[in-house]
Amino acid sequence: MFVLDGYDAFLGFLLIAAAVPVLALVTNKLVAPKSRTGERDLTYESGMEPIGGAWIQFNIRYYMFALVFVIFDVETVFLYPWAVAFHRLGLLAFIEALVFITILVVALAYAWRKGALEWS
Amino acid sequence: MVIASAFSPALPLAPALPGLGGANFLAVVSPGLDLESSFSSLLEGLGLTPAAAHLVWLPLPMVLVLVSAVVGVLVTVWLERKISAAVQQRIGPEYAGALGVLQPLADGLKLLFKEDIIPARADGLLFTLGPILVVVPVILSWLVVPFGQNLLISNVGVGIFLWIALSSLQPIGLLMSGYASNNKYSLLGGLRAAAQSISYEIPLALSVLAVVMMSNSLSTVDIVNQQTGAGILSWNIWRQPVGFVIFWICALAECERLPFDLPEAEEELVAGYQTEYAGMKFALFYLGSYINLVLSALLVSVLYLGGWGFPVPVEWLAGALGQSVDAPVVQVITGSLGIVMTVLKAYLLVFFAILLRWTVPRVRIDQLLNLGWKFLLPIALVNLLATAALKLAFPAAFGG
């Protein structure tokens, strides 16, 4: 039925894992007291009435980190098949990976130098 | 007859690896218990087809693992409170059950009966979806945690990579709940959680990569099998000491444990992304973070501490007692002790994580990002290349 051996268990476990929070929330809905609405539905802001919402435009400083992350995450994914097959590939694969990683390290050094990895 | 078949030696072990030194460790690995094949043969004896027997078998290990994960969380919460109390010279929970062991259960039940409040200005759908998206991947990752040669839900080929893929789903849930709350603290907490998670994911994946390279396989079972042979001496921690430290730091950061609990730093952000959460949704975050901690500790023990392996090879012990490793009784004993070993190693790490919480001060966000990007990432890359070079130079010592 399944082309890939063992992944039927993945599908089954996905269903079971998804059932856990759903069951928990449904049980909570059934047994918990109903809401008496009012001030309790206000957003918490240290006891003050909230000033404005949080859905505003502002400078997300993690933006550059996210960009660098995408580069290195893709690099890591590329390296996985290399690592698994490395025992069959030998020296040439090592040099190739060395070149590949060096290019990315240069990119990291550039980002570092340019201040992309600075918080402030 | 049924009993005899239940203890019969299991499947032929792990694919014989092509390569130079691949066979030297495989030769000594005992097949261990295979409950599935014995259960299936029992059902087939009752007249079921193999496919039907497989279908009946499938949910059993899943439910068992789920229950043990939840029990593991309850134990961890209790341990956390007791050890924290001991560190601070308090008594900690003591009224609910002996030594307060039922306290986590009482807390969980209390949360179940709490009203679920969705703030008026929040986005209801995303607000509910957030905690679900945090918990489901964490539970799903238990698919690949092995407690013995065949004692895991499914030995899927991608194994440890599946865990890395699933763990990167979690920040989406955190970001979602932070954004949906429409609360400034939550939003900042969610953003921090995402930034922290992506910063530590790459060193984590790279240190796993070095282990994968040594075992020539992504399967968690193969990774443990590669560490058998000479007991404690063949564990990966001796060949990957740097990787072990990187992995553990990153795992703590991914779990948002102190010293890396910035997303929910209470002095700055109230409770971060969970500020607006109450009742069961809050409990789901709580459950998710503790399941994640236990999972990370289990994976450290699988990747670096020999998984279910004993400090002394089981073959030597069995040989000293004049027993064959394949004898049914010995298999049952080693199988159960293997589970105990895995859990013991994991809880030792959980203990260290709890102690670390009261020993190390919280880092600042810039220090956190610096540590991830400017220290751990280069070191992890060097570690990977060094492992590759050493594997070329000494193939036998580094998995062939």
Interface residues (C-beta under 8 A of the other chain):
Chain A: M1 L4 D5 G6 Y7 D8 A9 F10 G12 F13 L14 I16 A17 A18 V20 P21 V22 A24 L25 T27 N28 K29 V31 A32 P33 K34 S35 T37 R40 D41 L42 T43 Y44 E45 S46 P50 G53 A54 W55 I60 Y62 F65 A66 V68 F69 F72 D73 T76 L79 Y80 A83 V84 A85 F86 H87 R88 G90 L91 F94 A97 L98 I101 V105 L108 W112 L117 E118 W119 S120
Chain B: L17 P18 G19 L20 G22 A51 L58 P59 P61 M62 V63 L66 L112 F113 K114 E115 D116 I117 I118 P119 A120 R121 A122 T128 P131 I132 V135 V136 I139 L140 W142 L143 I153 S154 N155 V156 G157 F161 L162 S168 Y179 S181 N182 N183 K184 Y185 S186 L187 L191 A194 A195 I198 S199 E201 I202 A205 L206 L209 A210 V212 M213 N216 S217 L218 V270 T275 E276 G279 M280 K281 A283 L284 I365 D366 L369 N370 W373 K374 L377 P378 L381 L384 L385 A388 A389 K391 L392 P395 G399 G400
